[in-house]
Amino acid sequence: MKITRINAFQVDLPLKEGRYSWSNGNFVEVFDSTVVEIMTDEGLSGYAECCPLGSAYLPSFALGVRAGLQELAPHLIGLDPLNIGNINRVMDAALRGHPYAKAPVDIACWDLLGKATGHPVYSLLGGAAQDEVALYRAISQESPDKMAAKIAVYAAEGYTKFQLKVGGDANEDIDRIRATRDVLKPSDLLVADANTGWTRHEAARVVGAVSDLDVYIEQPCPTYEESVSIRRRTALPFILDEVIDGSGMLVRGIAEDAMDVINLKISKVGGLTSAKLMRDLCVASGIPMTIEDTWGGDITTAAIAHLARSTPEEFCFSATDFNSYGTVTIASGAPKRVNGKMTAPDRPGLGINPDFDILGDAVLTIS
């Protein structure tokens, strides 16, 4: 099998709630997502999606995905997409860094591998380790009362795990954490995610002020070193996200006891190949993961579901159903939330079919 053509499609994903806000005043109202199609000489096509969380979150942005694909695609024409190791080596040689731009190529190759062998991607990633995956709901940053009210609504939909967007004014963040914890059941999990938004002294104040609550602290400060400093000052369970950007930082974090949980974002680390490696390192080291991505729609949600379903339940802290946040359906067959959980399709590959009426014409074609 050989790659004959690579197409990229741009699609806007508006939010049901109108706006998603997080630390330092950042927000997105319409997400700019890129869908990649890899066509082959045997008539099979593989699909993937990459959707950065705006341009001020990680070193990634929507136009960068498509620019990176334009740089990478000519090097991939004629290669065997089922030799995923070689695909990644060629991409790394052709473009230094920019893992988010490489991620959809890697994921689309996994989709092709599943279709060529007749197996769902979760089977190729290690096999089913759980039937259903527990989801978390991200609560956009607003006033404490509004955030508490939203948590109550989503709890009624079956969610039991909530990621609270903090990282703003420290005093108001303390109120946000207390107000939302008050409306949850004792068995519900609450994560206060600062998304790197606190300075060290602000983070120290917040963790001290909520030390009596059952809450996880996630990525309080911009750097690994600052965050680990806060880790040493609190007994609350600790999550790292943005700074765990590859297997090297993961190994360091494990060796230095820097976290109890990580957020594993598939596109941030370059696709399913790297994410599987990191997942397996976490399992071997006893580190649970939230398995997710920066953002996306139906195709991203499918990739998340396959990696999560192949992860043992005790190490799958939670996962994300991004397609429930938006108003646009871009593929049929994608996982759907049922009572706060989802599962990966049993069909070959990712198990999805893009809706080209919604995607429209390709904005980039390399053949």
Secondary structure, DSSP 8 states (H G I E B T S, - for coil): --EEEEEEEEEEEEBTTS-EE-GGG-EESEEEEEEEEEEETTS-EEEEEE--S-SSSSS--HHHHHHHHHHHHHHHTTS-TT-HHHHHHHHHHHSSS-HHHHHHHHHHHHHHHHHHHT-BHHHHTT--S-SSEEBEEEE-S--HHHHHHHHHHHHHTT--EEEEE--S-HHHHHHHHHHHHHTS-TTSEEEEE-TT-S-HHHHHHHHHHTTTS--EEE--SSSHHHHHHHHTT--S-EEE-TT--SHHHHHHHHHTT--SEEEEETTTTTSHHHHHHHHHHHHHHT--EEEE-SS-SHHHHHHHHHHHHTS-GGGEEEE--GGGTBS---EES----BTTEE---SSSBT--EE-HHHH-S-SEEE-
